[in-house]
Amino acid sequence: MTVRRVQGSEVEYGIAVQGQPTANPMVAATHVVNAYASAHGLTRRAQWDFEEENPLRDARGFDLSRDAADPTQLTDEDLGLANIILGNGARLYVDHAHPEYSTPEVTSPRDVVLWERAGERVMRRGAELAAQVPEVAPIVLYKNNIDNKGASYGSHENYLMRRDVPFESIVHHLTPFFVSRQVICGAGRVGQQQDGSVHAFQIGQRADYVEVGVGLETTLKRPIINTRDEPHADPKKYRRLHVIIGDANCSEVAIYLKHGTTSLVLAMIEADALPADLTLAQPVKAMHDVSHDPTLTQLVELDDGRTMTALDLQWRYLEHAREFVAREGSDLQSDDVLARWESVLTRLGRDPQECVRELDWVAKLSLLEQYRERDGLDWDHAKLHLVDLQYHDVRPEKGLYHRLEKAGRMERIVTDEEIRAAVTAPPRDTRAYFRGMCLTRFASDIAAASWDSVIFDLPGHESLQRVPTMEPLRGTAEHVEALFERTETATELFRAITAR
């Protein structure tokens, strides 16, 4: 049992146009994506293939009608917004009012960190290039989840699971885990309640926007467990768990543990190796209560009347994970996740400030307390809200996280050299390698692509030719690198793949 599974992340970035508070964010987001595409020769690249997408299929066994769906749920419609596929296998596009970067599929938490951080560089470069366009004002991007005006935008996780695992088992075991894992991967926020009307600090940015336990929606009535059943892979074999309740993390350790601990819990769920005694009495209330208490002493009630803190719950999951790994086997990265998980929980229990180099919410709270002490500020002071926002600024010279990192005050998981390479290079151990290499080598012959297809537009063919990529662990460098080396044209590649 290991943390290895097909997974990835999607981050919508907050956006602001300097000197233009009423600027249209959709237009600004389009400038960012198009500027990056134009500067990197991507303007004639493949379009996104929406044909196989079905965002209204519910894991509980039904399809929501399009008439009943909120327009924001119709992610399978081509709205004509900027939407490009990068040579590293990622997707860069405009999602309504935000620029969004979806990592390529990877197989480990460390690789999520690597390609998510590559996305930060892509976004930052897009904003820099957009500012060079005549009559476009400077655009600032924030890797966060809230606008402090009552709106939230997503930082989603995706994990492939076995299709035969009952969905009710996923809901049962993941709900207490998701409610409690905020203490590790919360990004921190000044203000409580959706509109920030309660002047206090909280652990998570997304927590107050969670309104139901289980549901299909992602932009309203946000659930703890999202039921979208859109695997982007063989639906008979796989289920894609679409997680929408997480925060956008700057800390590499927080991203790593978010994906690593969740991967371990999913492995235990697939093996039916978790007890059924951690059900929360009021999970949505518990989500809010845990986030609102940075002392980590808040008790939440279980169905059987017991009470636990979020740390208590996390310790229970960790203990079961350790037992499971000892029984089923592990690897170096899984052992590292377990060791870091235990270390963080131990130090959070003593004093959260001991995790100031690793966890976003602790690092941010430390900065805020320094301002409060120095200037005598209450939690309602505007300066604290500005510090909160500046923590997430993607510009290295402005973003407080980046300044902490440059000063050696945040622990790293990956290197800058690895991140630079990941901006252009796809992962070698998933189908993203095939997608990325097709777009790098044969851009003019690729009409469209998506997670589960690459569509060729080849000379001599009257119709487009679809190559399905339904198996995420096919199309890897091991499978096709030699094929790319011995083919000079897309036609040769297609013939070799299809034996035509």
C-alpha positions in Angstrom: 0.0 0.0 0.0 1.6 3.3 -1.1 0.7 6.9 -1.9 1.2 6.2 -5.6 -2.0 6.6 -7.6 -3.0 8.7 -10.6 -3.8 12.2 -9.3 -3.5 15.9 -10.0 -4.7 19.3 -9.1 -6.6 22.3 -10.6 -6.1 25.8 -9.3 -8.2 28.9 -10.1 -6.2 32.0 -9.5 -7.5 35.2 -8.0 -7.1 38.1 -10.3 -7.0 41.9 -10.0 -6.2 44.7 -12.5 -4.1 47.4 -10.9 -5.9 50.7 -10.8 -9.1 49.3 -12.2 -11.1 47.8 -9.4 -14.2 47.4 -11.7 -12.3 45.7 -14.5 -13.9 42.6 -16.0 -12.0 39.6 -14.6 -13.0 37.4 -17.5 -11.3 39.8 -19.9 -8.3 40.0 -17.7 -8.0 36.3 -17.3 -8.2 35.9 -21.1 -5.3 38.4 -21.5 -3.2 36.2 -19.2 -3.9 32.9 -21.0 -3.7 34.4 -24.5 -0.5 36.4 -23.7 1.2 33.2 -22.6 0.0 31.3 -25.6 1.1 33.9 -28.0 4.6 34.3 -26.6 5.2 30.6 -26.6 3.8 29.8 -30.0 0.7 28.1 -28.7 -1.9 30.2 -30.5 -2.4 27.6 -33.2 -2.3 24.6 -30.8 -5.0 22.1 -30.4 -8.3 23.0 -28.9 -9.8 21.2 -25.9 -11.9 18.2 -26.8 -15.1 18.4 -24.9 -16.8 15.4 -26.5 -16.2 12.8 -23.8 -17.0 15.1 -20.8 -20.1 14.7 -18.7 -20.1 17.0 -15.6 -23.7 16.2 -14.7 -23.3 12.5 -14.0 -23.7 11.9 -10.3 -21.8 9.1 -8.5 -25.1 8.3 -6.6 -26.5 6.8 -9.8 -28.2 9.5 -11.8 -27.6 12.4 -14.2 -28.7 15.9 -13.4 -30.7 17.4 -16.3 -29.1 20.3 -18.1 -32.2 22.4 -17.4 -31.8 21.9 -13.7 -28.0 22.6 -13.6 -26.5 25.9 -12.7 -24.6 27.3 -15.8 -21.3 27.1 -13.9 -21.7 23.3 -13.8 -21.8 23.0 -17.6 -18.0 22.6 -18.0 -18.5 20.5 -21.1 -19.6 23.5 -23.2 -17.1 25.4 -25.3 -17.7 29.0 -24.5 -15.0 30.3 -26.8 -12.8 31.3 -23.9 -9.0 31.0 -24.0 -8.2 27.3 -23.5 -4.8 25.8 -24.4 -2.9 22.6 -23.8 0.7 22.9 -22.8 3.7 20.8 -23.9 4.0 19.5 -20.3 0.5 17.9 -20.6 -1.3 20.5 -18.5 -4.3 22.6 -19.4 -4.3 26.4 -19.1 -7.6 28.1 -19.6 -10.2 30.7 -18.5 -12.8 29.2 -16.1 -15.5 31.9 -16.0 -13.8 34.8 -14.1 -10.4 33.1 -13.3 -7.4 31.8 -15.1 -7.0 28.2 -14.2 -4.1 25.7 -14.4 -4.7 22.0 -14.3 -1.7 19.9 -13.8 -1.0 16.9 -16.0 -1.8 13.5 -14.5 1.0 12.3 -12.2 1.4 9.3 -9.9 2.8 10.7 -6.6 2.2 13.6 -4.2 5.7 14.9 -4.9 5.0 15.1 -8.6 1.8 17.1 -7.8 3.9 19.6 -5.9 6.3 19.8 -8.9 3.8 20.3 -11.7 1.5 22.6 -9.5 4.5 24.8 -8.8 5.3 24.8 -12.5 1.8 26.1 -13.0 2.6 29.0 -10.7 5.4 30.0 -13.1 3.2 29.6 -16.1 0.6 31.9 -14.5 3.1 34.5 -13.4 4.7 34.6 -16.8 1.2 35.0 -18.4 0.5 38.0 -16.2 3.9 39.5 -17.0 3.3 39.1 -20.7 -0.2 40.4 -20.6 1.1 43.7 -19.1 3.2 44.2 -22.2 0.1 44.2 -24.4 -0.8 47.8 -25.4 -3.7 49.2 -23.4 -3.7 46.3 -20.9 -3.1 47.4 -17.3 -0.9 45.4 -15.0 -2.6 42.2 -13.8 -1.8 40.6 -10.4 -2.6 37.0 -9.7 -3.1 35.4 -6.3 -2.9 31.7 -5.4 -5.8 31.8 -3.0 -9.5 31.0 -2.7 -11.4 34.1 -1.7 -11.9 37.7 -2.7 -12.9 38.9 0.8 -16.2 40.1 -0.7 -18.1 36.9 -0.2 -17.0 34.9 -3.2 -14.8 31.8 -3.3 -13.0 30.0 -6.2 -11.6 26.6 -6.3 -8.4 24.6 -5.7 -9.5 21.1 -6.6 -7.8 17.7 -6.2 -8.3 14.7 -8.4 -7.6 11.0 -7.5 -8.4 7.9 -9.5 -9.9 5.1 -7.5 -11.2 1.7 -8.3 -14.8 1.8 -9.7 -15.9 -1.1 -7.5 -15.5 0.7 -4.3 -19.0 1.7 -3.0 -19.5 5.4 -3.1 -21.2 5.4 0.3 -18.0 3.9 1.8 -16.0 6.8 0.3 -18.4 9.3 1.8 -18.4 7.6 5.2 -14.7 7.5 5.6 -13.6 10.6 3.9 -15.9 13.1 5.6 -14.2 13.0 9.0 -10.8 13.0 7.3 -11.6 16.1 5.1 -13.1 18.0 8.0 -10.0 17.4 10.2 -7.2 17.7 7.6 -7.6 21.5 7.6 -5.2 21.6 10.5 -2.5 20.5 8.0 -3.4 22.0 4.7 -5.5 25.1 5.6 -4.2 28.3 3.9 -5.3 30.7 6.7 -7.7 33.6 6.5 -8.4 36.9 8.2 -12.1 37.0 8.8 -14.8 34.4 9.5 -18.1 33.7 7.7 -18.3 34.0 3.9 -18.4 37.8 4.0 -15.6 38.0 6.6 -18.0 39.8 9.0 -16.6 38.1 12.0 -13.2 39.7 12.8 -10.9 36.8 13.7 -8.4 34.5 12.1 -9.3 31.0 10.8 -7.4 28.0 9.6 -9.1 27.4 6.2 -10.1 29.7 3.4 -12.7 27.3 1.9 -14.4 26.1 5.0 -17.0 28.7 5.4 -18.2 28.1 1.8 -19.0 24.5 2.5 -22.8 24.2 3.0 -23.8 20.5 2.5 -22.3 17.1 3.2 -22.6 15.5 -0.2 -23.5 17.1 -3.6 -22.8 17.6 -7.3 -22.3 21.3 -7.3 -18.9 23.1 -7.1 -19.9 26.8 -7.1 -23.0 26.8 -4.9 -24.2 24.5 -2.2 -20.6 23.4 -2.0 -20.3 19.9 -0.4 -17.6 18.2 1.6 -17.8 15.3 -0.8 -18.4 16.1 -4.4 -20.3 13.5 -6.4 -19.3 14.4 -10.0 -18.7 11.1 -11.8 -16.5 12.1 -14.7 -13.5 9.7 -14.6 -11.7 10.9 -17.7 -10.6 7.3 -18.0 -12.2 3.9 -18.5 -15.4 4.3 -16.5 -15.7 0.5 -15.9 -12.4 0.5 -14.1 -12.0 3.9 -12.6 -13.8 6.5 -10.6 -12.3 10.0 -10.3 -12.7 11.5 -6.9 -13.1 15.2 -7.4 -12.2 17.1 -4.2 -13.3 20.7 -4.0 -13.0 21.6 -0.3 -9.2 22.1 -0.2 -7.4 25.4 0.0 -4.9 26.7 -2.6 -1.6 26.1 -0.9 1.6 28.0 -1.4 3.6 25.7 1.0 5.2 22.7 -0.8 4.9 20.6 2.4 1.2 21.4 2.7 0.5 20.4 -0.9 2.6 17.3 -0.4 0.8 16.2 2.8 -2.6 17.1 1.4 -2.2 14.7 -1.5 0.0 12.2 0.4 -2.3 11.7 3.4 -5.4 11.6 1.1 -3.8 9.0 -1.1 -3.1 6.8 1.9 -6.7 7.1 3.2 -8.0 6.2 -0.2 -5.9 3.1 -0.3 -7.4 2.1 3.0 -10.9 2.7 1.8 -10.3 0.6 -1.3 -9.0 -2.2 1.0 -12.0 -1.8 3.4 -9.4 -1.3 6.1 -10.9 1.6 8.1 -13.3 1.2 11.1 -16.8 2.7 11.0 -16.6 4.5 14.3 -15.6 8.1 13.2 -18.9 9.4 11.8 -19.5 13.0 12.6 -22.9 14.1 14.0 -22.9 17.4 12.1 -20.1 17.4 9.5 -20.7 20.8 8.0 -20.8 22.5 11.4 -17.7 20.6 12.3 -16.0 21.9 9.2 -16.7 25.5 10.2 -15.9 24.9 13.9 -12.5 23.3 13.2 -11.5 26.1 10.8 -12.5 28.8 13.3 -10.2 27.6 16.1 -6.5 28.0 15.4 -5.8 26.8 19.0 -6.8 23.3 17.7 -8.8 22.6 20.9 -12.3 22.7 19.4 -14.2 19.5 20.0 -16.5 18.1 17.4 -19.3 15.6 18.1 -19.4 12.1 16.7 -22.6 10.1 16.0 -22.1 8.0 19.1 -21.8 11.0 21.4 -18.1 11.0 21.8 -16.2 14.2 21.1 -12.8 14.7 19.5 -10.5 17.4 18.3 -9.4 17.6 14.6 -6.0 16.5 15.8 -7.5 13.5 17.5 -9.2 12.5 14.3 -6.0 12.9 12.3 -4.1 10.8 14.8 -6.7 8.0 14.3 -6.3 8.0 10.5 -2.5 8.1 10.9 -2.5 5.1 13.3 -4.6 3.1 10.9 -2.4 4.1 8.0 0.7 3.0 9.9 -0.8 -0.4 10.7 -2.0 -0.8 7.1 1.4 0.0 5.6 3.2 -2.3 8.1 0.8 -5.1 6.9 0.6 -4.4 3.2 4.1 -2.9 2.4 5.3 0.6 1.5 7.9 2.6 -0.4 10.2 5.5 0.4 7.7 8.2 -0.5 4.9 6.6 1.5 7.2 6.3 4.5 8.2 9.9 4.1 4.5 11.0 4.1 3.8 9.0 7.2 6.9 10.4 9.0 6.0 14.0 8.1 2.3 13.4 9.0 3.3 12.2 12.4 5.9 14.9 13.0 3.4 17.7 12.0 0.6 16.3 14.2 3.0 16.0 17.2 4.3 19.6 16.9 0.8 21.0 16.2 -0.3 19.4 19.5 2.6 21.0 21.4 2.5 24.4 19.7 1.3 25.1 16.2 4.1 27.7 15.8 6.6 24.8 15.6 5.2 24.1 12.1 5.8 27.7 10.9 8.2 26.5 8.2 5.8 24.0 6.8 2.1 24.9 7.0 0.6 27.9 5.3 -1.9 28.8 8.0 0.8 28.8 10.7 3.2 30.8 8.6 0.5 33.4 7.7 -0.7 33.6 11.3 2.9 34.2 12.5 3.3 37.2 10.1 -0.1 38.6 11.1 0.7 38.4 14.8 3.9 40.3 14.2 2.0 43.1 12.6 -0.6 43.0 15.4 2.0 43.2 18.1 4.1 45.9 16.4 1.2 48.2 15.4 -1.4 47.3 18.0 -3.9 46.1 15.4 -7.2 44.4 16.0 -8.4 41.7 13.6 -10.7 44.1 11.8 -7.8 46.3 10.6 -7.5 46.7 6.8 -3.8 46.2 6.9 -4.2 42.6 8.1 -6.5 41.8 5.2 -3.8 43.2 2.9 -1.1 41.1 4.5 -3.4 38.1 4.1 -3.8 38.8 0.4 -0.2 39.6 -0.2 0.9 36.2 1.2 -0.6 34.7 -2.0 0.7 37.1 -4.6 2.5 35.1 -7.2 5.1 37.8 -7.9 8.4 36.7 -6.2 9.3 40.3 -5.2 5.8 41.0 -3.7 4.3 37.7 -2.5 5.0 37.2 1.2 5.2 33.4 0.8 7.8 33.8 -1.9 9.8 36.2 0.3 9.7 33.7 3.1 10.8 31.0 0.8 13.7 33.1 -0.6 14.8 33.7 2.9 15.0 30.0 3.6 12.1 30.2 6.1 9.8 27.7 4.3 10.7 24.0 3.9 11.0 22.8 0.3 10.0 19.5 -1.4 11.2 20.2 -4.9 14.0 22.3 -6.4 13.8 25.4 -8.6 15.6 23.5 -11.4 13.0 20.7 -11.3 10.2 23.3 -11.5 11.7 25.1 -14.4 12.0 21.7 -16.3 8.4 20.8 -15.4 7.1 24.0 -17.1 7.8 22.4 -20.5 8.3 18.7 -19.8 5.5 16.3 -19.2 5.5 13.5 -16.5 7.2 10.4 -17.9 5.0 7.9 -16.2 1.4 8.7 -17.3 -0.5 9.3 -20.5 0.4 13.0 -20.1 3.7 12.1 -21.7 2.0 11.1 -25.0 -0.2 14.1 -25.0 2.6 16.5 -24.2 5.0 15.0 -26.8 2.3 15.1 -29.5 1.8 18.8 -28.9 5.5 19.5 -28.7 6.5 17.6 -31.8 3.4 17.8 -34.1 1.4 20.8 -33.0 0.2 21.7 -36.5 -1.3 18.2 -36.9 -3.2 18.0 -33.6 -6.8 19.3 -33.9 -7.8 18.8 -30.3 -6.9 16.9 -27.2 -8.2 16.2 -23.7 -7.3 14.0 -20.7 -8.6 10.9 -22.5 -7.9 11.6 -26.2 -5.6 13.1 -28.8 -7.2 14.0 -32.1 -5.1 14.2 -35.3 -5.8 16.2 -38.4 -3.6 14.4 -41.0 -3.0 14.9 -44.7 -4.8 12.4 -46.8 -7.5 11.7 -44.2 -11.0 13.1 -44.9 -11.9 13.1 -41.2 -10.2 13.7 -37.9 -8.5 10.7 -36.3 -9.1 10.2 -32.6 -6.5 8.3 -30.5 -8.2 7.4 -27.2 -6.1 7.5 -24.1 -8.5 5.9 -21.6 -5.8 4.2 -19.6 -3.8 6.8 -17.6 -0.8 4.5 -17.2 -0.4 3.9 -20.9 1.3 6.3 -23.3 4.2 6.8 -20.8 7.8 7.3 -21.8 8.4 3.7 -21.3 5.7 2.9 -23.8 6.2 5.5 -26.5 9.5 7.4 -26.1 11.2 5.2 -28.6 8.3 5.6 -31.0 8.6 9.3 -30.9 12.4 9.0 -31.5 11.9 7.0 -34.7 9.0 8.9 -36.2 9.5 12.3 -38.0 5.9 13.1 -38.8 2.5 12.9 -37.2 1.3 10.6 -40.0 4.2 8.2 -39.2 3.3 8.3 -35.5 -0.4 7.7 -36.2 0.4 4.7 -38.5 2.7 3.2 -36.0 0.1 3.5 -33.2 -2.8 2.2 -35.2 -0.7 -0.3 -37.4 -2.3 1.2 -40.5 
